[in-house]
Amino acid sequence: MTARSYRPEGIALAVLLTAPLLYVIDIFIINMAIPAIKKGLNTTDAAIQLVIAGYLLGSACFFIIAGRVGDAVGRKKAFFWGMLAFTVTSCICGMATTSLALNIARLLQGISSAFMVTQSIALIQLLFTAPGERARAIGWYGITLSIAAIIGQILGGYLADTHMLVAGWRLAFFINVPVGMLALWAIRRYLPETPGEPGSGFDYAGAVTIMFGLGALIYSLTEGREQNWPLWSKVMIPVAVVVLGAFFRSQKRKSRGNLAPLMDTNLFGLKTFNIGLLAVLFHFMMHTAYLLMSAVYLQNGLRISALQCGVCFIPHALLFMLSSAIASRMLVRHGRNVLLAGLAIILVSFVLQLIYFNGHTSFRVAMLLIGLYGLGNGLVLPFMLNVVLNGVPAQHAGVSSGIFSTLQQTASALGISIIGGIFYQSIVHSPSDKYTIGLHNGLKAGMLCLVMVALMLSFLPKTFSKESAAMAAE
């Protein structure tokens, strides 16, 4: 099946991109609306932190499970039901009257997002098989992530101060409903179904194990840092690592015996897949931590408003979109060199920020240097998916997408915990200009991650060959 087997191609891709659009918007829009939600529900800081953590936790724990479900029942069907559940839970979030009700609905919203996002990636891999087509489709996937982030930041800052028929923070959830309903109609109308494997069975024990392991790891990394690493978090992290190790060993045994594992570990026999995952790990650690540090620096260090902070990221988004669009046309021919050029631009941006970012940095300089980061990142982030999935057989589309998304989420948690931890510890122990010092130390840690990403890419083939793309289409 190719993208040309149905019409119109552009609409089908747009339908697939509604999943990452809604998923990322709901991260950033709620981040900006947190103070308003806390005031509206009259709740505590601990309860309000779970509004963010619960969403990320639900999605991270179910990415691999969702990928396997899509392989079994068909990607279109799993995509449709994931979108429907996301739309319904968004509505429930908007109607919540207590923090407990909101956090439960938010967890369910995160779980449903895992099903729609994983199927979106898998369907792009399956429907766009020619190297050029797939590079452009994945380029638009990356552009969508950037658009969603900037929409979420600006819209969240606006809605937080809006009071219409209902509180503005409730509109941050309700806005998903009309978009979700339109997407549901378009999924039925424009997307073809891919055959499932109904007789392949489902690894329920593996599903429970990975949910517990990932849940314990990500929750302890995110909430543990927020609470200054209490004893429970220090105990939970090694326990989670042991559980995840046991999960991998069981999946390896089931893969060898053809016992319908949740995750086929034969994927890890692909050298490019493993190296690509390591590149994803270091890049998303750096990227997520940078977004956090720069937002805190702008609002607390330079003392600008949340809405102005969102506006400061507009050049970042525009330049990200521009470089992504250009890179999608260059990727097949120039391969990893496109990504290495992007890493070099990011490195230049970080060096300039070390030189020019201080407690008196002008708004325009901040916009320019953050925009330069977006220009470089547009050559890298959207195509990490290409790096990981290059050469992966089509029958593993769902599971490989789930592994990619899970590692991306875990890397984000690690970045906030490790690099973000360096940033916050520097703030605590710095006598003056603490936010500048914290940002500088965080940037230095991010530069080490950039070096690791470049090292991983150097082990990959120089280009994404047509032969490997054909292998993925078989």
C-alpha positions, 0 to 999 in steps of 0.5 A: 500500500502506498500513499498514491493508493488513495486520494487526496494524499495531503488530506490523509497526511493532515488527518494523521497529523492531528494526533501529534498536534493535539498531543503536544498542544495539551502538554504546553497549553496546560503547562501555561494554564496551571496557575489558573487551574490551581486557583479555579479548583482551589487545590494544592501544589502537589495535586496540581503537579499531577495534572502534568505528570499524570498525562505524561505518565499515562502516555509513556506507559502505554506507547508500546502496548498501543503499538502492539494493539495497532499491529493486532487489530489494525492501525486505523481502528486503533487510531479511531478509538484512541482519538475518540477516547482522547476527545471524550476524556478532554471533555471530562477534564474540562468539566472536572470540579475537583482536582481528583476528578481532573487528575483521573481524567487527565491520566485517561487522556494520556493513555488515549493519546498513546493509542492515537500518536503511535498509530499516526507514526505507524501509518506514516511509515506504512503509507509513505513508502518511497524515500522522498515521500516518507522524508517529506511526511516525517518532515511535516510530522516534525513541523506539526510538533513545533506548531503544536508547541507554539500554539499551546504556549500562546493559547495557554497564556491567553486562555489562562486570563480569559473569562467567558461563559466558563473559566478560561482554563476549562476552554483549554480542554474543551478546545480539543472536542471540535478538533477531535470530532472533525478528526474522527469523521476524517479518519473514517473518510480518508484513511485506509485500514491496514490488516491486523493480526487477530490470531497473534494473541496478546501478552497481558503479563508483559503489558502489566510489567511494563506499565508498572516499570515505566510508571515507577521510573517516570513518576519517580524521575518527575515527581522525585525532582519536584519534591527534592528526591525523597526516600520513596523516589530513591527506592522506586528508581532502582526497583523500576530498573529491575522490573524493566530488566525483567520485562526485557528478558521475558520479551526476549525469551518469548520472541525466541519461542514465537510466543506473541511477545508485546515487544519483539526484541529481534528489532534490537538486532538491527544496528541502526535501530539501536544507534538511532534510539541512543541518538533519540535518548540524548537529543530529547534529554537536551531538547526537553530540558532546554525548553524548560530552562529557557522558559524559566529563565525568560519568566523569572530571570528576565521577568517577562509574562507567560504570554510574552514568553510564548511570543518569544518562541515564535521565531523558534517555531517559524525557523523550525518549520522553515528548516524542517521543510527544507531538510525533508527535501534534502534528507534522502540525498544527504542523509545524516549530514543534514542532521549533523549540520543541525547539531552544529547550528544548535551548538553555535546557538548554545555558545552564543547564549553562554556569551550573551544571556545574562540578567539584562538580556534584551527581549530581541536578543533572546528571540534571536538566539532561541530562534537560532536554536529552532533553526538547527533543531528543525534539521534534527528533531523531525528526522530522528524518527527516520533514523530509528525506523530506517530499515525496520520491517513493516510488520513491526511498524506499530511496536517500533513506533511505540518503542520510539515514543516510549524512549522519547518520553523517558528521555524527556523525563531524564532530561528534566531530572538530570539537566533540569536538576543541574539548572535548579541546583545552580539556582539554589546555590548561586549568590547572584544572577542565579537564573543566568548561572543555572541556564549556563550550567544547563547549556553546558550539560546540553552541549555534552548531549549534542556531542553524544548525538553527533557520535551516534549519528557518525556510526550510521550510514551516510544516506538513507538508502532506497534499499532500506526503505524498500525493506521497510515497505515489504 
